[in-house]
Amino acid sequence: MLDEKPQDDQIAPPEQPKQSGEYPTWQYPERREPQWGSVTKEGLVVGRGPNKKVIPPDEVYHLASLGCSVTEMADWFGVSQSTLKYNFGEYIKKGKEHIKNKLRDAQIKTALSGNAAMLIWLGKNMLGQSDMPVNTEANEPLPWTDNDIPQDEVGAVQDTD
């Protein structure tokens, strides 16, 4: 008797999870066998009183490494930007460095595969190269004076006018 499955008409529909008033009420489409669960997070507790939130540092790092701004991350976790920066500044910094390194690596691979535009761009930005070379020696005045020119050449230069 215990191994018998209940008939479809005997199964009570599951209750939808309770939702807090700060978010819109979601209407879930009916499913045959819906399964609800809960998740326990481990992380740093930030905030005071009813505003306490648990924020996992690895999630902060992951969002920063995707290129999310501090504003976007703060909105995602439901905390202020200053709280996020104060508690997770190092994770944000490391995540942003991670995405920069990955982009730099991809750019270099693209350039080395023969992409001329990327080679030029990296040359200008990483190596300080320029389309217009600047020669500092050419900008200095010549050290000659009229006394340095032989007299027979001075007359020849004046005769050509």
N, C-alpha and C positions, 0 to 999 in steps of 0.2 A: 503494500500500500504506500509506503513512503517513496518508492521509486517512480510512482506515477506522475506524469506531467499534468499540470492543471490545463483544463480546456481554455481556448481563447476567450470565451465569454466570462471565465472566472478570473482572468488576470485584471487586476485593477491598474488603471493608468498611473504611471509614476508621477510624483509631484515634481514640478519644476523647481530649481533652486531659488531660494529667496534672494531678491536683489535689493541692493541699497538704494535709497532715494536719490543719490547724486548722479546716477546714470539712467539713461532711458530704459524702459522696460522692454526686454527682448522677447519676441514671440518665436519660439522654436517650432519648426515644422514637425508634424507628427511623424514618428518613426515606428516601425514594428516593435523593435526591442530597444528602446533608448537606455543608455547607461550613463549614469551620473557619477561623478567622483569628486574627490577633493585633492588638493595639492598642498604639501607642506614645503615652505621655502626656508632655506637657510641663508642668512646674510646679516648685514649690519642693521640694527634697529635705529632709525632716525626719526626725529620729530618728538613732539610732546603730547601727552594726553591722548585725545581721540584721533589726533593726526599722525600717530605712530605708523610707520611703514617699515617693512622688512625689504631691504634692497640687496640682492646678491651682487658682490663685486664683479664676478665674472660676466654678469649681464651688462653691467656698466662698461666693462672693457670691450665686450662684443659690440655693443651699440656704437661706441667710440671708434672701433676699428672698421665699422661700416661707413663711417663718415658722418654720423649724426651730430648735430650741434648740441651744445649744452642745453639750449632751450627745448629742443625736441626730446632729449633724454629726461629732463626734468618733468616735462608734460607727460611722458610715458609712465614715469614712476609716481607721478602725482605729488611731487615735492618742489620746493623753490630751487632756482638755479644756484643760489648761494649755498643752500644745504648740500646740494649735489657736489658742488666744487669743493666745499670744505671737507666733506667726508670721503670723496672719491677722486680728488684732484689728480693723484698719481696714476690711478687706473685710466682716467680720461686721457692724460698726457701720453701714457704708454700705448693706448689704443690708437690715438691719432698718429703717433710715430709709426705704428705698425702699418697702417694704411698708406702712409707716405712711402715707406720702404717698399711695399708691394707694388705701388704705382711706379716708383722709380725703376724697379726691377723689370716691370713689364715694358716701360719705355725703352730701356736699354736693350732688351731682347728684340723689340720691334726695330730699333735703329740698326742693331747688328745683323738683322736679317735682310737689310738692304733698303729700308725705307729712308729715302733721301731727305724728306721733310723732317723726319724725326731726328736724323743725324744733325741737320742744320740747327734745329731747335735746341737739342741737347748741347751742341757745341757752343751756342750763344749763352745758354743759361748755366751750364755746369762748368764750362771751360773758359768763359769770359771772352769768347771769340766774337768778331763783329764783321758785318758786311763792308764797313768802311774802316780799313786799318788806319790806326793813328800812329805815325812815326814821330816821336818827340824830337828826334834830332833834326828833322826837316822843318820844324816849327821855329828853330832858333835862327837868329840872323847870322848871315855869313860873317866871318871874322876879317874880311878883307877891307883894306882902305885904298884910297887912290894911290898912295905911295907904293903899294905892293904890285901895281901893274907897271910893266916896263913902258917907258916913254914912247917907243916906236909903235906899240900896240894902241896907245891912247890916241895917236894921230890917225891910225887906220880906222879906229872905231868912229872917230868924228868925221872922217871923209865919206863914210858910207851914208850919212844922212843926206 
